[in-house]
Amino acid sequence: MTLQFKKTPLKLIPEKLVPQVVALTSPGNANGLLNPKEAAAFLTVSTSMLARDRWFARRAGVKPQFPFLKIGASVRYRLADLQKILEAGQVG
């Protein structure tokens, strides 16, 4: 099954994750903020990879590959930012 999301085909996403990604990109997610688990499913990476990215950026004083927000103790990713990264074909 191949789903189209803007210009990025979702055929590389494992079949078991397709329903999660479709749910994230639906109009029901009005605020456009994803928690790390949702962002990892959208990007098809692990949550620990996102955590390492945040940790490395903080320790090295550089920009993270995946921009994120801190809301209190919570980490959130903007869906629009992640879509831009995927559409541009870049990771940083």
C-alpha positions, -999 to +999 in steps of 0.1 A: +000+000+000+013+034-009-001+065+007+008+100-005+015+128+020+022+159+001+053+150-019+067+124+005+055+088-003+049+068+029+057+035+013+090+032+033+070+031+065+065-004+078+029-015+073+022-018+111+031+020+115+009+033+087-022+037+108-003+057+134+012+080+108-021+086+091-037+094+125-009+119+132-013+137+099-051+139+100-070+171+106-078+158+141-043+167+153-051+204+152-023+217+174+004+200+153+025+190+183+038+154+186+053+137+216+086+118+210+069+085+205+046+100+178+075+119+162+096+087+161+067+069+144+063+097+119+100+098+111+104+060+113+132+063+138+135+052+174+126+074+204+161+068+217+175+083+185+155+115+191+167+115+228+203+112+216+198+140+192+185+163+220+213+152+243+241+157+218+228+191+208+226+203+244+261+189+252+278+201+221+260+234+219+248+229+184+214+229+168+195+196+170+188+177+138+151+176+147+139+209+163+119+204+194+100+224+221+103+220+259+069+226+276+077+222+313+092+188+315+076+176+283+093+174+249+072+181+218+080+182+181+061+204+156+046+183+128+053+212+103+090+212+112+093+175+107+074+176+074+098+203+062+128+182+071+114+152+052+104+173+022+138+190+020+155+156+023+178+169+050+183+159+086+199+190+100 
